[in-house]
Structure formats: C-alpha cells, structure tokens
Amino acid sequence: MIELEGLTKRYGEKTAVDHLTFSVRPGVVTGFLGPNGAGKSTTMRLMLGLDSPTSGDVRIDGKHYDQLQEPLNYIGALLEAKSVHGGRTAYNHLLCLAQSNGIPDRRVSEVLDMVGLSAVAKKRPKGFSLGMGQRLGIAAALLGDPKILMFDEPVNGLDPEGIHWVRNLMQQLAAEGRTVFVSSHLMSEMSVTAEHLVVIGQGKLMADTSMADFIAENSRTYVRVRTPEPERFRDALGTEGINAAPTSDGSLEVDGQPAARVGELAAHHRIVLHELSPQKASLEEAFMRLTAESVEYHAHTQAQTQAQGPGGMPGAPPIAPQGAPPPGAPPQAPPPPDGGGQPPQWGAGWKEGR
Ligand SMILES: Nc1ncnc2c1ncn2[C@@H]1O[C@H](COP(=O)(O)OP(=O)(O)OP(=O)(O)O)[C@@H](O)[C@H]1O
C-alpha cells in the first residue's frame, strides 16, 4: 500500500504536484493518468524518495522510503528510459545492480528470462531497441521481487506482442497481491489493464475511482438508432418526452433510455429499425472530457486557428501559459530532478531462500 497525504512539490514558481492525497492498494493494477506535464513523473519520483516534497507525505506500508529496512523487498520501479552503462552487457548491468543490493546472482538469469531477453543477455544495451531497453528496465524493477511495483510508461516503444506481455505481467503481479501503479498515455491499453484509476491535472487530483465508474461518470451513454423513418420516430419519441438527436450520417442518438425501451417504442409505433446499438464512451473520451480544462499544451491546426481566432478553443484555457512553449511545440524537457532517472538504491536486505 502506498499512501499520499497532501503531497506537494514546487519548483520555484511552478507547482508540479499540488496537495495530492490518495492511496494505491495491493491486488489491483492502478492506472495513473494525466495530460502532459500534469505531474505524474514528479509524483512517482516523490513516492520513490528520489526527490523530496515541498510539503506533505508519502508512506509505503506505513513507512517513509528511507525508513524501509529492505527497500528492495518493497519497491521496484521503471521510470523514464534510463541510460545504461555502455560498456556492460545486459547480464552484467543487472548483475551489478543485484550484487550492490545483496540479491543472489541467480536472480539475474530469472528476470532476463521473465522479460524475454535471455538470448541477448551477453549483448550491450547500447545496441538495444527502445522496446528492448524497456524490457531491461522492467527486469531491473523485478530484480528484488518487490511487493510494490511502479512503472512510468512501461509500454513505450514496445510492439503489440510486447504490449500484450506487459499487460499480462501487470495483471499477474497484481493477482499475486502486489501493489502495481502504472502510468501510460495509451488509453486503449490502460482501459484493459487497470482496474482502478488515479487521474491528475496540473498537479491536482481529479479522480480516484474504479475504471468502470470513471467512464460512466465522465462520459455520455446513448443509443444509436437507424431507421428508414427517422422523422416519424423522432416525433414518436418526442411524444414520450424522449430526445433523439439526428446526426450527419442519418442516424439518431437517443439519450437517457435503455436500448430495450427504444426498441419497444419503435415496435409500438410499427417503425422498422436497421440498427439499435447502445454506445458507451471509451476511456479516452472520458479522460479527454474530464481533463479538457487542465491540458497545459494544446496543439491546434491552422484551420482551427483561423476558425477560432487568436483566442484558441472556445472554453479552453489559454493556449500558452506563462513560460510555456509556443502552441504546438512539444513540452520542454524539465531539468533533471535530484537523482532523477536513476533506479532506487536498494538496500542489502535480500532474504536468501524466499
Ligand atoms: N526538476 C524540475 N524543475 C522544474 N520543473 C520541473 C521539474 N520536474 C518537473 N517539472 C515541471 O513540473 C510539471 C510536471 O512535470 P512531470 O514531468 O511530473 O509531468 P508528467 O505528468 O510526468 O508529464 P508527461 O506526461 O509529459 O511525462 C511540468 O510542468 C514540468 O515542466
């Protein structure tokens, strides 16, 4: 269990993490979402004791990270793609990590096998693809067989087989009773991997709820209807006080009614239906709806600019907040944090024979 209490991190004028209070429970995969610059990586670094909070607290099984007697038994993490010692093979890279943390050598071969890198164990990671580098980072996170795992964008650079493998690995680790906290921008993947969601925007907590509730609460559900008599059906629904909105493709969108009721009304009025399908929003739609106001960096097309004028999207926050890059430019890379990008330094507490 990871518990955050009023966690806050300021870099000068910038509040990267703003009074975050939530818990990450064992036994389920918890997804961590937020637009670019929302503060996800900063939060993860604070959780791992790689950066210190301005105020507030993070506890891991009730203790601060630096109070953990055997941190390797508690937390393994994959943060941003790490630079690996160029001269060492993948095996030796993990062996160094293992030996400096009291982990038995045999564990290196085990984790290389788990992540599918055994065949390239004697190769140098500098020639690895992005996906292979991710697998090596995941191997390092698993090395200490920790109870808590934290992954920042673990599927970055992985091919479909790799993405599928990461999904199964996360779910298996959670099913073993571990705490699994994972960030990703791939919404479709997150929607089938995580059971619980924590969403932040501009450093603030926006949602801490189950995946199902998040989608239900932040999206519109409706029934799509196709009929050769759309006008007559609209009128028939209207007499029942039901709104049906026509769409450009000729279908009707009926709000607030179960599909069964819409079908029964069509039958009652002897109206032929060619389609009757309940529409549920995706995680991506729900996420965009919730976070629209907190997106810091908006790209926008020339057509949008011309249509909307210099004010940008109606109802949207200013496109270029103070100190931000110009619209459409990628966010600037933040300066490296204290010890940022380095794996957590595990103690020498490996228990033989676990
Ligand atoms: N060391 C730092 N010094 C100054 N500002 C920083 C530092 N680290 C992060 N920030 C700023 O804090 C904010 C949150 O950054 P963070 O990297 O945590 O966001 P994120 O949600 O992980 O973003 P992304 O999804 O783009 O990776 C950003 O505005 C970032 O520029």
The ligand as an ORCA input file, in Angstrom:
! r2SCAN-3c Opt
* xyz 0 1
  N      13.180     19.383    -11.886
  C      12.217     20.209    -12.328
  N      12.395     21.535    -12.326
  C      11.447     22.392    -12.757
  N      10.231     21.993    -13.235
  C      10.005     20.672    -13.261
  C      10.963     19.703    -12.818
  N      10.432     18.458    -12.965
  C       9.193     18.665    -13.486
  N       8.947     19.978    -13.652
  C       7.689     20.574    -14.155
  O       6.631     20.053    -13.376
  C       5.499     19.762    -14.188
  C       5.128     18.289    -14.055
  O       6.102     17.523    -14.753
  P       6.044     15.936    -14.840
  O       7.220     15.506    -15.663
  O       5.937     15.392    -13.481
  O       4.677     15.712    -15.629
  P       4.134     14.384    -16.316
  O       2.701     14.305    -15.949
  O       5.005     13.225    -15.982
  O       4.270     14.768    -17.860
  P       4.397     13.821    -19.167
  O       3.101     13.101    -19.313
  O       4.593     14.838    -20.257
  O       5.585     12.928    -18.952
  C       5.865     20.187    -15.597
  O       5.384     21.487    -15.826
  C       7.382     20.158    -15.576
  O       7.918     21.055    -16.516
*
